[in-house]
Amino acid sequence: MVGESRRPRILALVVTFDAPEPLVACLRGIHSQTTEPDGILVVDNASQVPAQDVLARAGLANGETKFLRLPENLGPAGGYAA
């Protein structure tokens, strides 16, 4: 509509591999922003402890957070490409 301001959609993408503490800190940082993202996608590069379990224990796995667990570690670029 004319004159109506619309905020762009924001998706936070986090790629992780065997880094539970930085992952929790990252998600807390995302949630502390003045503008919450419309969604969060965590790509788990085959961590020994699944990222979804780490975030669930920290109380950070909510309905807005989606998870993609890869069968093997594809590295950062592979995680973003997934």
C-alpha positions as CSV (number, residue, x, y, z in Angstrom):
1,M,0.0,0.0,0.0
2,V,1.1,3.5,-0.6
3,G,2.8,5.1,2.4
4,E,2.9,1.8,4.3
5,S,6.3,0.9,5.6
6,R,7.1,-2.8,5.7
7,R,10.0,-4.3,7.5
8,P,12.1,-6.7,5.4
9,R,11.9,-10.4,6.5
10,I,14.9,-11.5,8.5
11,L,16.3,-15.1,8.7
12,A,19.2,-15.9,10.9
13,L,21.3,-18.7,9.6
14,V,23.8,-20.4,12.0
15,V,26.2,-23.1,10.9
16,T,27.8,-25.1,13.7
17,F,30.1,-28.1,14.4
18,D,30.9,-29.4,17.8
19,A,30.8,-25.9,19.4
20,P,28.0,-26.0,22.0
21,E,29.0,-23.0,24.1
22,P,29.5,-20.6,21.2
23,L,26.2,-21.9,19.7
24,V,24.3,-21.1,22.8
25,A,25.9,-17.7,23.0
26,C,25.1,-17.1,19.4
27,L,21.4,-17.9,19.8
28,R,21.2,-15.8,23.0
29,G,22.7,-12.9,21.0
30,I,20.2,-13.4,18.2
31,H,17.3,-13.3,20.7
32,S,18.6,-10.2,22.4
33,Q,18.4,-8.1,19.3
34,T,15.9,-5.3,19.2
35,T,14.3,-6.8,16.1
36,E,13.8,-10.5,16.4
37,P,14.3,-12.5,13.2
38,D,11.3,-14.1,11.5
39,G,13.0,-17.4,11.7
40,I,16.3,-19.1,12.7
41,L,17.8,-22.0,10.9
42,V,20.6,-23.9,12.6
43,V,22.7,-26.1,10.3
44,D,24.4,-28.8,12.3
45,N,27.5,-30.1,10.5
46,A,27.2,-33.6,12.1
47,S,28.2,-32.5,15.6
48,Q,28.8,-35.3,18.2
49,V,26.0,-33.8,20.3
50,P,23.2,-32.6,18.0
51,A,22.7,-28.8,18.0
52,Q,19.0,-29.3,18.7
53,D,19.8,-31.1,21.9
54,V,22.2,-28.5,23.0
55,L,19.7,-25.7,22.4
56,A,16.9,-27.6,24.0
57,R,18.9,-28.0,27.2
58,A,19.6,-24.3,27.2
59,G,15.9,-23.5,26.7
60,L,16.6,-22.0,23.2
61,A,14.9,-24.5,20.9
62,N,11.5,-23.0,20.3
63,G,9.1,-23.3,17.5
64,E,10.7,-20.5,15.5
65,T,14.1,-22.3,15.4
66,K,14.4,-24.9,12.6
67,F,17.2,-27.5,12.4
68,L,19.0,-29.1,9.5
69,R,21.4,-31.9,10.7
70,L,23.8,-32.9,8.0
71,P,25.1,-36.6,7.8
72,E,28.7,-35.4,7.6
73,N,30.7,-32.3,8.3
74,L,30.7,-30.3,5.0
75,G,32.6,-27.4,6.5
76,P,31.3,-23.8,6.8
77,A,30.8,-23.3,3.1
78,G,29.0,-26.7,2.8
79,G,26.8,-25.8,5.7
80,Y,25.7,-22.5,4.2
81,A,25.2,-24.2,0.8
82,A,23.0,-26.9,2.4
